[in-house]
């Protein structure tokens, strides 16, 4: 098996053990264009849940400190849980996508 394919697949699988650290290192260390392409895709797919999670955390903090009554707090909590469920769904989909991409790279 080709070492470049293994490194490319590891960039996708690294979501489970070293998210966006391994693809970033591989992108700057390896000189192969195909490996750089997969490292960049893996890095972006690892960054999406982090960015959404940070926005969700910011939304939660701003909402907690700006709600004054219990009635509006209930509505805010429901919206926050809906966004958390959406975040969880996106994270699971991206995890499955990364694993599928790793298998595709190894099979090609």
N, C-alpha and C positions, 0 to 999 in steps of 0.2 A: 504494500500500500504506500502511496506517495505521502511523504512527510508534509507537503503543503496542504493536502486534503485533511490530514489529521489536525494540523494547526488551525485550519479554517473551521473545522467542526468543533474544536475545543473553544473557539471564540464564541460560538453560539451556546454551547453547553455550559460555559462559564457562568451563565446566569444563575446556576445552582450553587456555585462555590466561590466565585470571585467576580461579581457583576461589574461590568464596565471597566474594571482594572486590567484584566487580561486582554480584552480586545484593544484597549488603548496602548498597552505595552507592545502587543504584536504589530499594531499599525505603525509604530515608530521604529521597531527593530527589524522587521522582515522587509526584504526588498522586492518580493514577488508581488506583481500588480493584482493577481487574483486573490491572494491572501489578504492584501490590503483592502480590497473590495469587500470581502466577507467580514473582516475585522471592523470596518466602518459600519456595515449594516448591523452587525451584532451590537456594536457600541450604541448606535441610535436606538435599537430595540430595547436595550437595557436601560437607556436613559429615560424613555417614555414613562414607565411607572414611577420613577423617582420624581420627575417633573410634575406629574399629576398628583402624586402624594404630597409634594410640597405645597401645591396650590390648594389641595384639600385641607391640609393643616392650617394654612393661612386663612382660608375661608372659615374654618372652625374657630380659630382664635378671634378673628374679627367679629364673628357672629356671637360668640359668648360674651364678649365685652360690649357689644352694642345692643343687646336685647334687654329690655327693661321690665317687661311683664311676663307672667307665666304663660299667658295665652299665646303670645308671639314666640315664646321659647319652645312650646310644643311643636309649632309649625316648623321652626328652625331645625329642631332635632330630627323631625321626619325627613326634611330635605337633606340634612347632613347624612343620615343613614342611607338614603337613596343614592347619594353621591358615593358613599363608601361601598355600597353594593356594586355600583358601576365600576369603581376603581378596582375592586376585587375581580370582577368579570374581565376587565381589560388586562389585568395582570396575568390571570390564568390563560387567556387567549394568547398573549405574547409569550408566555412560557411554552405553550404547546407549539406555537409558530417557530420558536427558536429550536426546539427539539426536532421538528420536522425539517427545518433547514439544515441542521447538522446531519441528519440521515441522508438528505438529498446530496449534500456535499460529499459524503462518504461513498455513496452509490455511483456518483458520476465519474 
